[in-house]
Amino acid sequence: MHPIQKLVAERLALGVLLLFAASALIFGLTEILPGDAAQAILGQSATPESLANLREEMGLNRPAVTRYVEWLGGIVTGDMGVALTNKLPIGEQIARRMSSTLFLAFWAAIISVPLAILLGLIAVRFQNRWPDKLISGITLASISLPEFMIAYILVFFFAVKLFWAPSFASVSPGMPLLDQLHAISLPVAVLTMVVLAHMMRMTRAAILNVMQSAYIETAELKGLTTFKVIYRHAFPNAIAPIVNVVMINLAYLVVGVVVVEVVFAYPGMGQYLVDAVVKRDVPVVLACGVIFAAVYIILNIVADVVSILANPRLRHPK
Amino acid sequence: MLKNIPLSAAIGLLITGTYFLAALFAPLIAPYGMAETVGDVWEPSSAAHWLGTDQIGRDLLTRMIFGGQTTIFIATAATILSFTTGSVLGFLAAVSGGWVDQVMSRLVDLFMSIPSLILALVILSSIEATVLTLIVIMGLLDSTRVYRLARAVAVDISVMDYVEAARLRGEKLGWIIFREILPNALSPLVAEMGLRFIFMVLFISTLSFLGIGVQPPLADWGGIVKENKEGINFGIGAALYPAVAIATLAISVNLIADWILNRTTSLKGGRG
């Protein structure tokens, strides 16, 4: 077997293991903490008898491992049970909200990824001059603010003062694409700003790292044109770190989405999760939490695999 | 030591110091009581109310000062918890090596594979959010990051000759961790502390904004945004003051952390 295949296979196997471990951790956390579904339904004033009856009825007396396996099976097959608060099936809710969230994240990614790489390149090209300093200044400012603050600052100026975009992202299925994009323009802008800062910083560092290597200096001393140095020598080596940066930041979007959806009352997974936490609807929290964690972990695995595949030293071993 | 302090670090120290002093002496400097209704809803700023009033007519400057106290207190306590737990466990892992190191490091990997916000949400769906539980949850979740750094630093130090000498002298684990490794690992850890503190401020503000952090009637910066967010749609900027407070605090702490990092990593003029 080619060593690179072995590496990738190992990484994937480790990833699957990590997914199982993470789901067990999330399930275990709600297990060891006080209170359970029966308690949540009946409230604090419930008598011990009625609690015991309901636990029996819901199967909460069975060992935790059995319930974990059942729960995980349910998540994988899409049958996640019903929410405690409104008795609606969780699977259906998640399926609908997932597509809304993906729609939002997709547009944020489409805008932020090329922009971050471009700005990162500009920062490297004008290193230590004003474009670089301006870019790092803006980056520092946006890292110093929580997502929801950036969101309200944008709402205050662009929605309330200038009327350019709506302050609530209400999207309905029948809307034309352009109207939908207009509705989500502010949330997308916030997400873009949040990941852009990290992505740009990391891209800048990744390219600088490559540009400072000895082989780049050799290529310059050979008399190659700047274009050729970048295209033939720097680019192939910078691709792995850049793809890695992009993937890590897409994973970061997962967290940003939770807060941004709440700010803009956008009916996605994040809002569902936060609502469930406030109402102490543990089954919904578990289902959403494990999905968010899985997306985050999978994107990180993809980042690792891509950087293995894109590494010329691993592709052509001695 | 303070003679050749760069301007940026001086500004950072000044602003951070002001915030911490305001937090410490909040009841003394706040013009009104924390939960006292003193005016109309969302009054504009005036001589009596410098920042105006909030959504039920409380003085906003007072709310900001008390809010800063809560936010800074929780963030500081969580940072201290995160640092003590993270660095002691990280040093322990580095010094012990073998399976102790393996088990702890893999467990930390597992916790770090899930975003802290998601884990915090899962935990807070089962237990009540009080100041104490928030500090413990945030501190322990964040200690994984300190653990990584502390372990990495300590692994380098633990192969030094003087640690070897201490081992041969027959010193106990506690001595090696606290007397040999800790003093030499302190400077990178202190610089990291600034960044972790900022992260804690952002984290607690986010939780409170989502309604699962600090509970009313207690004020904190994230909660002030939540309470006043409706005002934004009428063009009232009450909810934006915490943004200014958080950003200035974060940037000034950053400036100090940069300075410490530069002082301790540069070979020339380092310790002065």
Interface residues (C-beta under 8 A of the other chain):
Chain A: L18 A21 A22 L25 I26 L29 T30 L33 P34 G35 L140 A141 I143 S144 L145 P146 E147 F148 M149 Y152 I153 V155 F156 A159 V160 K161 S167 V254 V255 V258 V259 V262 L273 V274 A276 V277 V278 R280 D281 V282 V285 L286 G289 F292 A293 Y296 I297 N300
Chain B: D109 L110 F111 S113 I114 P115 L117 I118 L119 L121 V122 I123 L124 S125 S126 I127 I198 L202 S205 T206 F209 L210 G211 I212 G222 V225 K229 I232 N233 F234 G235 G237 A239 L240 P242 A243 I246 A247 A250 I251 N254
